[in-house]
């Protein structure tokens, strides 16, 4: 295997983020992701956010140098980043970029993944409303039903941004 000069080693990444393995790196990612997403500060363009640093590092880590378990955690972390990036791109009115993120998130997610909102978002960014409603009825289970209905409502209201929704009250 020939490594690109931009490639990083797993050991380098784990050392940089002060974690012992890929599972711990994923846990760190989730720990840092949730507060910035819930607060509205999640920003795929902010290179200083730890979540973006982790995402960038993982993208430079060749799949071939990972065992099956580590590869699964790499994919899960990158899926989560792209899953949230879809909503941010929509909020910014960049549906073309939301589609790029949605396509990538679905490729990373895998068939038996418990999250069903990613596929719902994918349908909606492509304007596939009938398929989205069918997915909501047949593919989404508890506890995601409420979130799925809210996402569909968000779409039906014209993907209004958080700021626009606050102004409507």
C-alpha positions, 0 to 999 in steps of 0.5 A, spaced: 500 500 500 502 506 498 500 512 502 499 519 499 503 524 503 496 527 505 494 521 509 495 520 516 496 514 521 491 512 526 496 513 531 497 520 529 490 522 529 489 518 536 494 522 539 492 528 536 485 528 539 488 524 546 484 518 545 485 511 545 482 508 539 477 509 534 471 508 538 473 513 543 474 518 538 467 517 535 465 518 543 469 525 543 466 527 536 459 526 539 460 529 545 463 535 541 457 535 536 451 535 540 452 542 544 454 546 537 448 542 533 443 544 538 445 551 540 445 553 532 453 554 532 454 547 528 458 550 522 461 545 516 466 551 514 469 553 521 475 549 521 476 551 528 471 546 531 473 540 533 468 536 530 471 539 523 478 537 525 476 530 527 472 529 520 478 532 516 483 527 520 478 521 518 478 523 511 485 523 510 485 516 514 486 511 508 480 505 509 485 500 507 489 501 514 484 500 518 481 493 521 473 492 520 471 495 527 475 501 526 473 502 519 466 502 522 467 507 527 470 512 522 464 511 517 459 512 523 463 518 525 463 521 518 456 519 517 454 523 523 458 529 520 454 529 514 448 527 517 448 534 521 451 538 515 445 536 511 440 540 515 445 546 516 446 546 508 438 547 508 438 552 513 443 556 509 439 555 502 444 551 499 440 545 497 445 543 492 450 542 497 445 539 502 444 533 496 452 532 496 452 531 504 445 527 503 448 522 498 455 522 502 451 520 508 447 515 505 453 511 502 457 512 509 450 509 513 450 502 511 443 498 510 441 496 517 443 503 521 438 505 526 437 512 524 432 513 518 432 521 518 438 521 513 434 517 508 428 522 509 432 528 508 435 525 502 428 524 499 426 531 501 432 535 498 431 531 492 424 533 492 421 526 492 415 528 497 411 522 495 417 517 497 419 521 503 412 520 506 412 513 504 418 512 508 415 516 514 410 511 514 413 505 513 421 506 514 421 510 520 420 507 527 420 510 534 423 514 537 424 518 530 417 519 528 416 525 532 423 528 529 421 525 522 414 529 522 418 535 524 423 534 518 417 533 513 413 539 516 420 543 515 420 542 508 413 543 507 414 550 510 419 551 505 425 549 509 425 556 513 431 557 517 431 558 525 432 565 524 426 566 520 422 561 524 423 565 530 421 571 527 414 568 525 412 567 532 
